[in-house]
């Protein structure tokens, strides 16, 4: 199961460089995770300051 970034995202960008698969990118208002690339490793969850990344 992939992870998803919720509306709690403050677009700080902390998660993007942590993703080893390059699945996270900046969206219109918040960062987004490409579920096709996400391997569910959870490294992004650990660095998110607002706990905006959840498992689907």
PDB file of N, CA, C and O in Angstrom:
ATOM      1  N   UNK A   1       0.850  -1.186   0.000  1.00  0.00           N
ATOM      2  CA  UNK A   1       0.000   0.000   0.000  1.00  0.00           C
ATOM      3  C   UNK A   1       0.890   1.242   0.000  1.00  0.00           C
ATOM      4  O   UNK A   1       1.890   1.312   0.715  1.00  0.00           O
ATOM      5  N   UNK A   2       0.514   2.187  -0.793  1.00  0.00           N
ATOM      6  CA  UNK A   2       1.258   3.437  -0.885  1.00  0.00           C
ATOM      7  C   UNK A   2       0.851   4.402   0.227  1.00  0.00           C
ATOM      8  O   UNK A   2      -0.152   4.198   0.911  1.00  0.00           O
ATOM      9  N   UNK A   3       1.634   5.435   0.389  1.00  0.00           N
ATOM     10  CA  UNK A   3       1.308   6.494   1.337  1.00  0.00           C
ATOM     11  C   UNK A   3       0.657   7.651   0.585  1.00  0.00           C
ATOM     12  O   UNK A   3       0.763   7.753  -0.637  1.00  0.00           O
ATOM     13  N   UNK A   4      -0.013   8.517   1.333  1.00  0.00           N
ATOM     14  CA  UNK A   4      -0.680   9.673   0.752  1.00  0.00           C
ATOM     15  C   UNK A   4      -0.405  10.879   1.644  1.00  0.00           C
ATOM     16  O   UNK A   4      -0.305  10.748   2.864  1.00  0.00           O
ATOM     17  N   UNK A   5      -0.286  12.043   1.034  1.00  0.00           N
ATOM     18  CA  UNK A   5      -0.087  13.279   1.788  1.00  0.00           C
ATOM     19  C   UNK A   5      -1.439  13.962   1.916  1.00  0.00           C
ATOM     20  O   UNK A   5      -2.131  14.184   0.923  1.00  0.00           O
ATOM     21  N   UNK A   6      -1.806  14.290   3.141  1.00  0.00           N
ATOM     22  CA  UNK A   6      -3.118  14.887   3.419  1.00  0.00           C
ATOM     23  C   UNK A   6      -3.059  16.415   3.363  1.00  0.00           C
ATOM     24  O   UNK A   6      -1.998  17.003   3.152  1.00  0.00           O
ATOM     25  N   UNK A   7      -4.196  17.032   3.553  1.00  0.00           N
ATOM     26  CA  UNK A   7      -4.318  18.484   3.548  1.00  0.00           C
ATOM     27  C   UNK A   7      -3.558  19.139   4.701  1.00  0.00           C
ATOM     28  O   UNK A   7      -3.418  20.362   4.730  1.00  0.00           O
ATOM     29  N   UNK A   8      -3.073  18.350   5.642  1.00  0.00           N
ATOM     30  CA  UNK A   8      -2.289  18.892   6.756  1.00  0.00           C
ATOM     31  C   UNK A   8      -0.900  19.337   6.287  1.00  0.00           C
ATOM     32  O   UNK A   8      -0.169  19.977   7.042  1.00  0.00           O
ATOM     33  N   UNK A   9      -0.538  19.006   5.062  1.00  0.00           N
ATOM     34  CA  UNK A   9       0.762  19.350   4.489  1.00  0.00           C
ATOM     35  C   UNK A   9       0.938  20.874   4.457  1.00  0.00           C
ATOM     36  O   UNK A   9       0.047  21.608   4.029  1.00  0.00           O
ATOM     37  N   UNK A  10       2.101  21.328   4.918  1.00  0.00           N
ATOM     38  CA  UNK A  10       2.418  22.756   4.886  1.00  0.00           C
ATOM     39  C   UNK A  10       3.406  23.078   3.760  1.00  0.00           C
ATOM     40  O   UNK A  10       3.956  24.178   3.710  1.00  0.00           O
ATOM     41  N   UNK A  11       3.624  22.136   2.877  1.00  0.00           N
ATOM     42  CA  UNK A  11       4.501  22.286   1.709  1.00  0.00           C
ATOM     43  C   UNK A  11       5.914  22.713   2.094  1.00  0.00           C
ATOM     44  O   UNK A  11       6.514  23.561   1.433  1.00  0.00           O
ATOM     45  N   UNK A  12       6.438  22.126   3.160  1.00  0.00           N
ATOM     46  CA  UNK A  12       7.791  22.470   3.625  1.00  0.00           C
ATOM     47  C   UNK A  12       8.866  21.817   2.765  1.00  0.00           C
ATOM     48  O   UNK A  12       9.989  22.316   2.689  1.00  0.00           O
ATOM     49  N   UNK A  13       8.526  20.695   2.111  1.00  0.00           N
ATOM     50  CA  UNK A  13       9.472  20.016   1.238  1.00  0.00           C
ATOM     51  C   UNK A  13      10.402  19.036   1.924  1.00  0.00           C
ATOM     52  O   UNK A  13      11.289  18.482   1.273  1.00  0.00           O
ATOM     53  N   UNK A  14      10.231  18.805   3.209  1.00  0.00           N
ATOM     54  CA  UNK A  14      11.120  17.900   3.942  1.00  0.00           C
ATOM     55  C   UNK A  14      11.059  16.471   3.412  1.00  0.00           C
ATOM     56  O   UNK A  14      12.060  15.755   3.449  1.00  0.00           O
ATOM     57  N   UNK A  15       9.915  16.057   2.927  1.00  0.00           N
ATOM     58  CA  UNK A  15       9.714  14.678   2.492  1.00  0.00           C
ATOM     59  C   UNK A  15      10.336  14.358   1.135  1.00  0.00           C
ATOM     60  O   UNK A  15      10.814  13.244   0.917  1.00  0.00           O
ATOM     61  N   UNK A  16      10.331  15.314   0.238  1.00  0.00           N
ATOM     62  CA  UNK A  16      10.757  15.050  -1.140  1.00  0.00           C
ATOM     63  C   UNK A  16      12.158  14.465  -1.258  1.00  0.00           C
ATOM     64  O   UNK A  16      12.317  13.444  -1.928  1.00  0.00           O
ATOM     65  N   UNK A  17      13.188  15.056  -0.643  1.00  0.00           N
ATOM     66  CA  UNK A  17      14.527  14.474  -0.795  1.00  0.00           C
ATOM     67  C   UNK A  17      14.719  13.152  -0.058  1.00  0.00           C
ATOM     68  O   UNK A  17      15.687  12.440  -0.322  1.00  0.00           O
ATOM     69  N   UNK A  18      13.830  12.814   0.847  1.00  0.00           N
ATOM     70  CA  UNK A  18      13.944  11.571   1.610  1.00  0.00           C
ATOM     71  C   UNK A  18      13.454  10.346   0.847  1.00  0.00           C
ATOM     72  O   UNK A  18      13.811   9.219   1.189  1.00  0.00           O
ATOM     73  N   UNK A  19      12.646  10.554  -0.175  1.00  0.00           N
ATOM     74  CA  UNK A  19      12.052   9.435  -0.907  1.00  0.00           C
ATOM     75  C   UNK A  19      13.077   8.796  -1.843  1.00  0.00           C
ATOM     76  O   UNK A  19      13.528   9.439  -2.791  1.00  0.00           O
ATOM     77  N   UNK A  20      13.453   7.532  -1.590  1.00  0.00           N
ATOM     78  CA  UNK A  20      14.450   6.872  -2.429  1.00  0.00           C
ATOM     79  C   UNK A  20      13.935   6.523  -3.821  1.00  0.00           C
ATOM     80  O   UNK A  20      14.726   6.236  -4.720  1.00  0.00           O
ATOM     81  N   UNK A  21      12.630   6.544  -4.004  1.00  0.00           N
ATOM     82  CA  UNK A  21      12.041   6.183  -5.299  1.00  0.00           C
ATOM     83  C   UNK A  21      11.669   7.402  -6.145  1.00  0.00           C
ATOM     84  O   UNK A  21      11.268   7.248  -7.298  1.00  0.00           O
ATOM     85  N   UNK A  22      11.795   8.597  -5.597  1.00  0.00           N
ATOM     86  CA  UNK A  22      11.419   9.803  -6.334  1.00  0.00           C
ATOM     87  C   UNK A  22       9.919   9.913  -6.545  1.00  0.00           C
ATOM     88  O   UNK A  22       9.464  10.487  -7.534  1.00  0.00           O
ATOM     89  N   UNK A  23       9.151   9.361  -5.612  1.00  0.00           N
ATOM     90  CA  UNK A  23       7.695   9.335  -5.750  1.00  0.00           C
ATOM     91  C   UNK A  23       7.008  10.613  -5.274  1.00  0.00           C
ATOM     92  O   UNK A  23       5.819  10.805  -5.529  1.00  0.00           O
ATOM     93  N   UNK A  24       7.738  11.487  -4.587  1.00  0.00           N
ATOM     94  CA  UNK A  24       7.136  12.694  -4.030  1.00  0.00           C
ATOM     95  C   UNK A  24       7.513  13.903  -4.872  1.00  0.00           C
ATOM     96  O   UNK A  24       8.675  14.101  -5.224  1.00  0.00           O
ATOM     97  N   UNK A  25       6.497  14.710  -5.187  1.00  0.00           N
ATOM     98  CA  UNK A  25       6.740  15.926  -5.959  1.00  0.00           C
ATOM     99  C   UNK A  25       5.815  17.030  -5.459  1.00  0.00           C
ATOM    100  O   UNK A  25       4.820  16.776  -4.780  1.00  0.00           O
ATOM    101  N   UNK A  26       6.169  18.252  -5.812  1.00  0.00           N
ATOM    102  CA  UNK A  26       5.377  19.395  -5.390  1.00  0.00           C
ATOM    103  C   UNK A  26       4.137  19.508  -6.268  1.00  0.00           C
ATOM    104  O   UNK A  26       4.227  19.563  -7.495  1.00  0.00           O
ATOM    105  N   UNK A  27       2.979  19.541  -5.613  1.00  0.00           N
ATOM    106  CA  UNK A  27       1.725  19.719  -6.337  1.00  0.00           C
ATOM    107  C   UNK A  27       1.328  21.185  -6.346  1.00  0.00           C
ATOM    108  O   UNK A  27       2.167  22.051  -6.097  1.00  0.00           O
ATOM    109  N   UNK A  28       0.069  21.477  -6.628  1.00  0.00           N
ATOM    110  CA  UNK A  28      -0.402  22.857  -6.676  1.00  0.00           C
ATOM    111  C   UNK A  28      -0.300  23.542  -5.319  1.00  0.00           C
ATOM    112  O   UNK A  28       0.265  24.630  -5.207  1.00  0.00           O
ATOM    113  N   UNK A  29      -0.848  22.901  -4.291  1.00  0.00           N
ATOM    114  CA  UNK A  29      -0.854  23.494  -2.956  1.00  0.00           C
ATOM    115  C   UNK A  29      -0.044  22.693  -1.938  1.00  0.00           C
ATOM    116  O   UNK A  29       0.501  23.253  -0.987  1.00  0.00           O
ATOM    117  N   UNK A  30       0.029  21.389  -2.143  1.00  0.00           N
ATOM    118  CA  UNK A  30       0.732  20.506  -1.222  1.00  0.00           C
ATOM    119  C   UNK A  30       1.581  19.532  -2.033  1.00  0.00           C
ATOM    120  O   UNK A  30       1.445  19.437  -3.253  1.00  0.00           O
ATOM    121  N   UNK A  31       2.453  18.813  -1.341  1.00  0.00           N
ATOM    122  CA  UNK A  31       3.237  17.780  -2.013  1.00  0.00           C
ATOM    123  C   UNK A  31       2.356  16.553  -2.251  1.00  0.00           C
ATOM    124  O   UNK A  31       1.396  16.321  -1.517  1.00  0.00           O
ATOM    125  N   UNK A  32       2.680  15.783  -3.264  1.00  0.00           N
ATOM    126  CA  UNK A  32       1.896  14.598  -3.615  1.00  0.00           C
ATOM    127  C   UNK A  32       2.821  13.397  -3.791  1.00  0.00           C
ATOM    128  O   UNK A  32       4.002  13.545  -4.103  1.00  0.00           O
ATOM    129  N   UNK A  33       2.263  12.209  -3.587  1.00  0.00           N
ATOM    130  CA  UNK A  33       3.006  10.960  -3.754  1.00  0.00           C
ATOM    131  C   UNK A  33       2.413  10.181  -4.918  1.00  0.00           C
ATOM    132  O   UNK A  33       1.203   9.961  -4.973  1.00  0.00           O
ATOM    133  N   UNK A  34       3.258   9.769  -5.838  1.00  0.00           N
ATOM    134  CA  UNK A  34       2.833   8.944  -6.961  1.00  0.00           C
ATOM    135  C   UNK A  34       2.699   7.507  -6.447  1.00  0.00           C
ATOM    136  O   UNK A  34       3.705   6.868  -6.138  1.00  0.00           O
ATOM    137  N   UNK A  35       1.467   6.994  -6.353  1.00  0.00           N
ATOM    138  CA  UNK A  35       1.279   5.653  -5.790  1.00  0.00           C
ATOM    139  C   UNK A  35       1.929   4.554  -6.619  1.00  0.00           C
ATOM    140  O   UNK A  35       2.198   3.470  -6.100  1.00  0.00           O
ATOM    141  N   UNK A  36       2.181   4.810  -7.881  1.00  0.00           N
ATOM    142  CA  UNK A  36       2.839   3.829  -8.730  1.00  0.00           C
ATOM    143  C   UNK A  36       4.327   3.684  -8.436  1.00  0.00           C
ATOM    144  O   UNK A  36       4.924   2.650  -8.736  1.00  0.00           O
ATOM    145  N   UNK A  37       4.926   4.721  -7.849  1.00  0.00           N
ATOM    146  CA  UNK A  37       6.355   4.691  -7.523  1.00  0.00           C
ATOM    147  C   UNK A  37       6.608   4.390  -6.051  1.00  0.00           C
ATOM    148  O   UNK A  37       7.681   3.900  -5.699  1.00  0.00           O
ATOM    149  N   UNK A  38       5.639   4.676  -5.188  1.00  0.00           N
ATOM    150  CA  UNK A  38       5.816   4.511  -3.742  1.00  0.00           C
ATOM    151  C   UNK A  38       5.960   3.027  -3.384  1.00  0.00           C
ATOM    152  O   UNK A  38       5.144   2.194  -3.778  1.00  0.00           O
ATOM    153  N   UNK A  39       7.018   2.721  -2.628  1.00  0.00           N
ATOM    154  CA  UNK A  39       7.249   1.335  -2.209  1.00  0.00           C
ATOM    155  C   UNK A  39       6.890   1.112  -0.741  1.00  0.00           C
ATOM    156  O   UNK A  39       7.179   0.057  -0.177  1.00  0.00           O
ATOM    157  N   UNK A  40       6.259   2.110  -0.128  1.00  0.00           N
ATOM    158  CA  UNK A  40       5.779   1.990   1.251  1.00  0.00           C
ATOM    159  C   UNK A  40       6.921   1.840   2.256  1.00  0.00           C
ATOM    160  O   UNK A  40       6.788   1.126   3.250  1.00  0.00           O
ATOM    161  N   UNK A  41       8.035   2.510   1.996  1.00  0.00           N
ATOM    162  CA  UNK A  41       9.180   2.378   2.903  1.00  0.00           C
ATOM    163  C   UNK A  41       9.002   3.189   4.186  1.00  0.00           C
ATOM    164  O   UNK A  41       9.552   2.832   5.227  1.00  0.00           O
ATOM    165  N   UNK A  42       8.236   4.278   4.115  1.00  0.00           N
ATOM    166  CA  UNK A  42       7.945   5.065   5.312  1.00  0.00           C
ATOM    167  C   UNK A  42       8.964   6.121   5.684  1.00  0.00           C
ATOM    168  O   UNK A  42       8.807   6.774   6.715  1.00  0.00           O
ATOM    169  N   UNK A  43      10.007   6.315   4.882  1.00  0.00           N
ATOM    170  CA  UNK A  43      10.996   7.330   5.250  1.00  0.00           C
ATOM    171  C   UNK A  43      10.400   8.727   5.251  1.00  0.00           C
ATOM    172  O   UNK A  43      10.829   9.573   6.036  1.00  0.00           O
ATOM    173  N   UNK A  44       9.446   8.986   4.414  1.00  0.00           N
ATOM    174  CA  UNK A  44       8.810  10.301   4.360  1.00  0.00           C
ATOM    175  C   UNK A  44       7.987  10.574   5.622  1.00  0.00           C
ATOM    176  O   UNK A  44       7.929  11.708   6.097  1.00  0.00           O
ATOM    177  N   UNK A  45       7.364   9.546   6.152  1.00  0.00           N
ATOM    178  CA  UNK A  45       6.541   9.681   7.358  1.00  0.00           C
ATOM    179  C   UNK A  45       7.391  10.172   8.527  1.00  0.00           C
ATOM    180  O   UNK A  45       6.947  10.996   9.326  1.00  0.00           O
ATOM    181  N   UNK A  46       8.595   9.668   8.617  1.00  0.00           N
ATOM    182  CA  UNK A  46       9.490   9.993   9.723  1.00  0.00           C
ATOM    183  C   UNK A  46       9.928  11.454   9.740  1.00  0.00           C
ATOM    184  O   UNK A  46      10.206  11.994  10.811  1.00  0.00           O
ATOM    185  N   UNK A  47       9.997  12.106   8.581  1.00  0.00           N
ATOM    186  CA  UNK A  47      10.492  13.487   8.529  1.00  0.00           C
ATOM    187  C   UNK A  47       9.396  14.543   8.453  1.00  0.00           C
ATOM    188  O   UNK A  47       9.688  15.735   8.553  1.00  0.00           O
ATOM    189  N   UNK A  48       8.160  14.140   8.283  1.00  0.00           N
ATOM    190  CA  UNK A  48       7.065  15.107   8.144  1.00  0.00           C
ATOM    191  C   UNK A  48       6.770  15.789   9.481  1.00  0.00           C
ATOM    192  O   UNK A  48       6.414  15.118  10.449  1.00  0.00           O
ATOM    193  N   UNK A  49       6.916  17.131   9.544  1.00  0.00           N
ATOM    194  CA  UNK A  49       6.702  17.835  10.803  1.00  0.00           C
ATOM    195  C   UNK A  49       5.229  17.956  11.217  1.00  0.00           C
ATOM    196  O   UNK A  49       4.937  18.242  12.378  1.00  0.00           O
ATOM    197  N   UNK A  50       4.308  17.744  10.283  1.00  0.00           N
ATOM    198  CA  UNK A  50       2.884  17.884  10.606  1.00  0.00           C
ATOM    199  C   UNK A  50       2.132  16.562  10.600  1.00  0.00           C
ATOM    200  O   UNK A  50       0.909  16.534  10.739  1.00  0.00           O
ATOM    201  N   UNK A  51       2.870  15.465  10.438  1.00  0.00           N
ATOM    202  CA  UNK A  51       2.259  14.121  10.380  1.00  0.00           C
ATOM    203  C   UNK A  51       1.182  14.050   9.294  1.00  0.00           C
ATOM    204  O   UNK A  51       0.127  13.443   9.482  1.00  0.00           O
ATOM    205  N   UNK A  52       1.475  14.689   8.145  1.00  0.00           N
ATOM    206  CA  UNK A  52       0.520  14.765   7.045  1.00  0.00           C
ATOM    207  C   UNK A  52       0.597  13.579   6.099  1.00  0.00           C
ATOM    208  O   UNK A  52      -0.180  13.507   5.147  1.00  0.00           O
ATOM    209  N   UNK A  53       1.512  12.647   6.334  1.00  0.00           N
ATOM    210  CA  UNK A  53       1.664  11.498   5.438  1.00  0.00           C
ATOM    211  C   UNK A  53       1.094  10.262   6.121  1.00  0.00           C
ATOM    212  O   UNK A  53       1.526   9.869   7.204  1.00  0.00           O
ATOM    213  N   UNK A  54       0.112   9.664   5.456  1.00  0.00           N
ATOM    214  CA  UNK A  54      -0.583   8.512   6.016  1.00  0.00           C
ATOM    215  C   UNK A  54      -0.559   7.352   5.035  1.00  0.00           C
ATOM    216  O   UNK A  54      -0.396   7.544   3.830  1.00  0.00           O
ATOM    217  N   UNK A  55      -0.723   6.144   5.567  1.00  0.00           N
ATOM    218  CA  UNK A  55      -0.793   4.954   4.734  1.00  0.00           C
ATOM    219  C   UNK A  55      -2.215   4.826   4.185  1.00  0.00           C
ATOM    220  O   UNK A  55      -3.195   5.015   4.906  1.00  0.00           O
ATOM    221  N   UNK A  56      -2.303   4.501   2.899  1.00  0.00           N
ATOM    222  CA  UNK A  56      -3.622   4.312   2.278  1.00  0.00           C
ATOM    223  C   UNK A  56      -4.271   3.030   2.747  1.00  0.00           C
ATOM    224  O   UNK A  56      -5.383   2.712   2.326  1.00  0.00           O
TER     225      UNK A  56
END
